[in-house]
Amino acid sequence: MTSRRRTAGAGLLWPLAALLCLVGLVLLGLGVVGTAGRDDPDMVGVVPGQHVSVPPEGMSVWSRSPQTRERTACTVGDTLLLRPEQDFTTRVAGQDFHEVARTGPGQAGSTGALVCDMADALYAGPYGPATAPTGLRGGTGLTLGLLLLPLGLACGALALLARRRETVERGPDPGAYTPALRHTAAPGGSRARTTATDAPTGPRYDLPPPS
């Protein structure tokens, strides 16, 4: 008798694995393309008191030294710029620039003299968070793609294992067997073939002994 065992839910693993791998590849591709396709921000060297105009998307002050952020304060006009809570770095022309200060929400489009109380060389550049790729065309896409793609591969491996477990088991099937034939001696020394339905030969033990 032939039986076939199917693991519960095994049929859903293949489409789930394909979907996860496809979505993971798309998100990973968006993240890589979005990160590689961004233009390098422009950095303009400034001197204390130089007049600047804050663009609508905001502006940040940058330095080549990561320690500058912790020991300087900058103003545009009479407004103090915000200090980033942690080091924010962008790379331009092979050099790392560290964000020192950034404009607040109400300073977009304003103008004034940029003054920083440090002697380090400073640069006016794009708003810090805008230089980092975000969303699906940035870090989010990369993160989700790196999570979903291995998960899809794992589902594919589980589906392959489940398919291998669906083995064909061959057990005893009473209807597939043919009764063994017995051969009895026939007159003249030849052997006559009898079928399984022939009457048994030999003494009858169910009869009483002869008197």
C-alpha positions as CSV (number, residue, x, y, z in Angstrom):
1,M,0.0,0.0,0.0
2,T,1.3,3.4,-0.9
3,S,0.7,6.4,1.4
4,R,1.8,10.0,1.2
5,R,2.4,12.3,4.1
6,R,2.2,16.1,3.7
7,T,3.5,18.4,6.3
8,A,0.9,20.9,7.5
9,G,1.3,24.3,5.8
10,A,4.2,23.0,3.5
11,G,2.3,24.2,0.4
12,L,2.4,27.8,1.7
13,L,6.1,27.9,2.2
14,W,7.1,28.2,-1.4
15,P,4.9,31.2,-2.3
16,L,5.8,32.8,1.0
17,A,9.5,32.3,0.4
18,A,9.2,33.7,-3.2
19,L,7.3,36.7,-2.0
20,L,9.7,37.5,0.8
21,C,12.7,37.1,-1.4
22,L,11.2,39.3,-4.1
23,V,10.2,42.1,-1.7
24,G,13.6,41.9,0.0
25,L,15.4,42.2,-3.2
26,V,13.3,45.2,-4.3
27,L,13.8,47.0,-1.0
28,L,17.5,46.2,-0.9
29,G,17.8,47.6,-4.5
30,L,16.0,50.8,-3.6
31,G,18.2,51.3,-0.6
32,V,21.4,50.7,-2.5
33,V,20.4,52.9,-5.5
34,G,19.1,55.7,-3.2
35,T,22.3,55.7,-1.2
36,A,24.6,55.6,-4.2
37,G,22.7,58.1,-6.3
38,R,22.8,61.0,-3.8
39,D,24.9,64.0,-4.8
40,D,27.7,65.1,-2.6
41,P,26.6,68.1,-0.6
42,D,28.3,71.5,-1.2
43,M,30.4,72.8,1.6
44,V,31.3,76.5,1.6
45,G,33.9,77.8,3.9
46,V,32.8,80.7,6.1
47,V,34.5,83.2,8.4
48,P,33.0,84.6,11.6
49,G,30.5,87.3,10.9
50,Q,29.9,86.3,7.3
51,H,26.4,87.0,6.1
52,V,24.4,83.8,5.1
53,S,20.9,83.1,3.8
54,V,19.2,80.0,5.3
55,P,17.5,78.0,2.5
56,P,13.9,76.7,2.9
57,E,15.2,73.2,3.7
58,G,17.5,74.5,6.5
59,M,21.2,74.8,6.9
60,S,24.0,73.2,9.0
61,V,27.4,74.3,10.1
62,W,30.2,71.8,9.5
63,S,33.7,71.2,10.7
64,R,36.4,68.6,9.9
65,S,37.0,68.0,13.6
66,P,34.4,65.9,15.5
67,Q,35.3,67.7,18.8
68,T,34.2,71.1,17.5
69,R,30.5,70.3,18.1
70,E,31.0,69.8,21.8
71,R,32.8,73.1,22.4
72,T,31.2,75.6,20.1
73,A,28.0,77.5,19.7
74,C,26.8,79.3,16.5
75,T,24.2,82.0,15.8
76,V,22.6,83.4,12.7
77,G,21.7,86.9,13.4
78,D,20.4,86.9,17.0
79,T,19.1,83.3,16.9
80,L,21.1,80.5,18.4
81,L,21.5,77.4,16.2
82,L,20.6,74.0,17.5
83,R,23.4,71.7,18.5
84,P,23.1,68.0,17.3
85,E,22.8,65.6,20.2
86,Q,25.3,63.2,18.6
87,D,28.0,63.2,16.0
88,F,26.5,63.4,12.5
89,T,29.1,62.9,9.7
90,T,28.9,63.2,6.0
91,R,31.6,62.5,3.4
92,V,32.4,65.0,0.7
93,A,35.2,64.6,-1.8
94,G,36.8,61.8,0.3
95,Q,36.8,63.9,3.5
96,D,34.6,63.6,6.6
97,F,32.7,66.6,7.7
98,H,31.1,66.7,11.2
99,E,27.9,68.7,11.9
100,V,28.5,71.4,14.5
101,A,25.1,73.2,14.5
102,R,21.8,73.3,12.5
103,T,19.0,75.8,12.0
104,G,15.7,75.3,13.8
105,P,12.2,75.0,12.2
106,G,11.5,78.8,12.3
107,Q,14.8,79.9,10.7
108,A,14.0,78.7,7.1
109,G,14.5,81.5,4.7
110,S,16.1,83.9,7.3
111,T,19.3,85.8,6.7
112,G,21.9,87.1,9.1
113,A,25.6,87.0,10.1
114,L,26.9,83.6,11.0
115,V,29.0,83.7,14.1
116,C,30.7,80.7,15.9
117,D,32.8,81.1,19.0
118,M,35.6,78.8,17.8
119,A,38.7,79.4,15.7
120,D,38.3,76.1,13.8
121,A,37.6,76.2,10.1
122,L,33.9,76.0,9.6
123,Y,31.7,75.4,6.6
124,A,28.1,76.3,5.7
125,G,26.4,73.4,4.1
126,P,23.1,71.5,3.7
127,Y,20.8,70.6,6.6
128,G,22.4,67.6,8.3
129,P,19.5,65.1,8.3
130,A,18.9,65.9,4.6
131,T,22.3,64.5,3.6
132,A,21.5,61.0,4.9
133,P,19.3,58.8,2.7
134,T,16.0,58.0,4.4
135,G,12.9,56.0,3.8
136,L,12.8,53.1,1.4
137,R,15.4,54.7,-0.8
138,G,17.8,54.8,2.1
139,G,18.5,53.2,5.5
140,T,14.9,51.9,5.9
141,G,15.0,50.1,2.5
142,L,18.4,48.6,3.3
143,T,17.3,47.4,6.7
144,L,14.1,45.9,5.6
145,G,15.7,44.3,2.6
146,L,18.5,42.7,4.7
147,L,15.8,41.3,7.0
148,L,13.3,40.0,4.5
149,L,15.7,38.5,2.0
150,P,17.3,36.0,4.6
151,L,13.8,35.3,5.9
152,G,12.6,34.4,2.5
153,L,15.7,32.1,1.9
154,A,15.0,30.5,5.3
155,C,11.4,29.8,4.2
156,G,12.6,28.3,1.0
157,A,15.0,26.0,2.9
158,L,12.1,24.9,5.1
159,A,9.9,24.3,2.1
160,L,12.7,22.1,0.6
161,L,13.0,20.1,3.8
162,A,9.2,19.7,4.0
163,R,9.2,18.4,0.4
164,R,11.8,15.9,1.2
165,R,9.9,14.7,4.2
166,E,6.9,13.9,1.9
167,T,8.3,10.5,1.2
168,V,6.5,7.6,-0.3
169,E,6.1,4.8,2.2
170,R,5.5,1.3,0.9
171,G,3.8,-1.0,3.4
172,P,2.0,-4.4,3.3
173,D,-1.0,-4.4,1.0
174,P,-3.1,-7.5,1.4
175,G,-4.6,-7.1,-2.0
176,A,-1.2,-7.0,-3.7
177,Y,-0.1,-10.4,-2.5
178,T,-0.7,-13.7,-4.4
179,P,-1.1,-16.9,-2.2
180,A,1.8,-19.2,-2.5
181,L,1.2,-22.3,-4.5
182,R,1.8,-25.8,-3.2
183,H,3.1,-28.7,-5.2
184,T,2.0,-32.2,-4.5
185,A,3.2,-35.4,-5.9
186,A,1.2,-36.8,-8.8
187,P,1.1,-40.4,-10.1
188,G,4.1,-41.2,-12.2
189,G,6.5,-39.1,-10.2
190,S,5.4,-35.8,-11.7
191,R,4.5,-32.8,-9.6
192,A,1.0,-31.4,-9.9
193,R,0.4,-27.7,-9.1
194,T,-2.4,-26.9,-6.8
195,T,-3.9,-23.6,-5.9
196,A,-4.4,-22.0,-2.5
197,T,-8.0,-23.1,-2.6
198,D,-7.2,-26.8,-2.7
199,A,-8.3,-28.8,0.3
200,P,-5.6,-29.4,2.8
201,T,-4.1,-32.9,3.0
202,G,-3.0,-34.9,6.0
203,P,-4.7,-36.3,9.0
204,R,-7.8,-34.5,10.4
205,Y,-7.0,-33.7,14.0
206,D,-10.5,-32.5,14.6
207,L,-11.9,-36.0,14.2
208,P,-12.1,-38.5,17.1
209,P,-9.4,-41.3,17.1
210,P,-10.5,-44.6,15.6
211,S,-11.9,-47.2,18.0
